[in-house]
Amino acid sequence: MIKSAVTPEWRHPAQVHQAEGVLSARLGVTIPEAVVVLRTISHCVGAPLIDVARKVLEGPSSE
């Protein structure tokens, strides 16, 4: 069975929604715009959405 790359919105863990709020505040954009940013990052780096969300919630890197 092939797993879909697109997960329905209702299956996203709370961390994804929290990350959307964090990005909205940090970037000064609306929640729908933050959703686009989060998904775009996920797509561009080839990482699962939940992994990108967790990185956002960890905060800026000290590197």
N, C-alpha and C positions, 0 to 999 in steps of 0.2 A: 504494500500500500504506500502510495506517495503522500507525504505530509505536505499540506498547504503552507506556503510561506506567509500567507495572510491569516491572521487569527482574528476571529470576530471580536468586536469591541467588548462584548460582555464577558469574554474570557480573560481579559487583561487583569493581572493582579493589581492590587491597590497601589503598589509601588510605581506602576506606570502612570497612574493618574496623579500621584503625588509629584512625580518628576515633571509632568506637564505644568502643574501649578508653580513649581520652582522655576522652570524655564520662563514661564509667563512673567513672573516677578523679576527675575534677573534681566530679561531682555526687554521688558516693558511692552509685551505683546499680549494679544488676547489668547485665551485658552485654545481655540481652534488653530491659531497660528503656531502656538507652542507644540501642538500635536503634529503639525506638519514638520516643524524643526526636528522633533524627536524621531519621527519616522524617517526623515531624510538622512539624519545622521546614521540611524540603524542600517539603512539601505546602502549608504556610501561606504561604511566601514565593514559591511557584511556581518554584522553582529545581531543577535536576537534583540528585539525591542526591550525585553526585560533586562538584559545585560546593560544596555545603554541607559535605561532608566536608573538602574542601581548606581552606575557611575555618576550620573547627574546628582543623585541623592547623597553620594559620598562627598560632594563638594569639589571645589577647584583643587587641582593637583599642586603639590608644593615643588614640583620640578622646575 
